[in-house]
Amino acid sequence: MASSRDYLDYILEQLSELDGVTWRAMMGEYILYYQGKIIGGIYDDRFLVKPTRSARTMMPEAEAELPYEGAKEMLLVDNVENRDFLRELIEAMYEELPSPKKRK
């Protein structure tokens, strides 16, 4: 099942307090970036983030889910209604995320 553009728009609105949130469509799903680093994505209308130490600390009860078959587990963000929480989560994760790979 592909994700809806409406759900992407909703999550982007919830993240609108953060400067530098961008996205890219990929095979019916959406990859989300914050200041150039991949933070997670929208998969089957679920907001999943990379399982960084800070994400696990801020969401100790979060379920680990597969975005798609064969992928690494990511954490399901249940609290998408709380903009302050989302902003704090993404900002806390940022330093732990790998920098984008340089293209040749």
C-alpha positions as CSV (number, residue, x, y, z in Angstrom):
1,M,0.0,0.0,0.0
2,A,1.5,3.4,-1.0
3,S,1.3,6.4,1.3
4,S,-1.1,9.2,0.5
5,R,0.0,12.7,-0.3
6,D,-2.5,14.0,2.2
7,Y,-0.7,12.2,5.1
8,L,2.6,13.5,3.9
9,D,1.2,17.0,3.8
10,Y,-0.2,16.5,7.3
11,I,3.2,15.4,8.7
12,L,5.0,18.3,6.9
13,E,2.5,20.7,8.5
14,Q,3.3,19.2,11.9
15,L,7.0,19.7,11.2
16,S,6.6,23.2,9.8
17,E,8.3,24.8,12.9
18,L,11.6,23.2,11.7
19,D,13.6,25.0,9.0
20,G,15.0,22.6,6.4
21,V,12.5,19.8,6.3
22,T,12.4,18.4,2.7
23,W,11.1,15.2,1.1
24,R,11.5,13.0,-1.8
25,A,9.1,10.5,-3.3
26,M,10.3,7.0,-3.7
27,M,8.3,4.1,-5.0
28,G,5.0,5.3,-3.6
29,E,6.5,6.3,-0.2
30,Y,8.2,9.5,1.0
31,I,11.7,9.9,2.4
32,L,12.0,12.9,4.9
33,Y,15.1,15.0,5.4
34,Y,16.1,17.5,8.0
35,Q,18.9,19.9,6.9
36,G,20.1,17.4,4.4
37,K,20.1,14.3,6.6
38,I,17.5,11.5,6.3
39,I,15.4,11.4,9.5
40,G,12.9,8.8,8.3
41,G,9.9,8.7,6.1
42,I,6.2,8.0,5.4
43,Y,5.6,4.4,4.8
44,D,2.0,3.0,4.4
45,D,0.8,6.2,6.0
46,R,3.0,5.7,9.0
47,F,5.6,8.2,10.2
48,L,8.8,6.2,10.9
49,V,12.1,7.6,12.1
50,K,15.6,6.2,12.3
51,P,16.2,4.4,15.6
52,T,18.8,6.8,17.0
53,R,19.7,6.8,20.7
54,S,17.8,10.0,21.3
55,A,14.7,8.7,19.5
56,R,14.7,5.6,21.6
57,T,15.1,7.7,24.7
58,M,12.3,10.1,23.8
59,M,9.9,7.2,22.7
60,P,10.8,4.3,24.9
61,E,7.5,2.5,24.1
62,A,7.8,3.0,20.3
63,E,7.3,0.0,18.2
64,A,10.1,-1.0,15.8
65,E,8.5,-1.6,12.4
66,L,9.8,-2.4,9.0
67,P,9.1,0.4,6.4
68,Y,9.1,-2.3,3.7
69,E,10.2,-5.9,3.3
70,G,14.0,-6.2,3.5
71,A,14.6,-2.8,5.2
72,K,16.1,-2.1,8.6
73,E,13.7,-1.5,11.4
74,M,12.6,2.1,12.2
75,L,10.6,3.5,15.1
76,L,6.9,4.3,14.7
77,V,6.0,7.9,15.8
78,D,2.6,7.7,17.5
79,N,2.5,11.2,18.8
80,V,2.2,13.0,15.5
81,E,-0.4,15.5,16.8
82,N,2.1,17.1,19.2
83,R,4.2,19.6,17.2
84,D,6.5,20.5,20.1
85,F,7.3,16.8,20.6
86,L,8.1,16.3,16.9
87,R,10.3,19.4,16.8
88,E,12.2,18.2,19.9
89,L,12.5,14.7,18.5
90,I,13.9,15.7,15.2
91,E,16.3,18.3,16.7
92,A,17.6,15.7,19.2
93,M,18.1,13.1,16.4
94,Y,20.0,15.4,14.1
95,E,23.5,15.1,15.5
96,E,23.2,11.3,15.6
97,L,22.3,11.0,12.0
98,P,24.9,10.3,9.4
99,S,25.8,13.1,7.0
100,P,24.7,12.5,3.4
101,K,27.2,10.6,1.2
102,K,29.0,12.7,-1.4
103,R,28.1,11.9,-5.0
104,K,30.9,11.2,-7.3
